[in-house]
């Protein structure tokens, strides 16, 4: 926790809450980005597997 020299140096409660919410929103945005990247990677992995399976079934 940050210590302030005087009470007037400390940000008011509204500013502290705004800062906290801003951090939460930025974190949620990052998590959504990573979720989309994970989903895209999973889809590409499934497509590759289907291509390989389709190629081996034609060769048989």
PyMOL commands that set and color helices and strands:
alter all, ss='L'
color gray80, all
select helices_A, chain A and resi 7-9+13-59
alter helices_A, ss='H'
color red, helices_A
deselect
rebuild
show_as cartoon
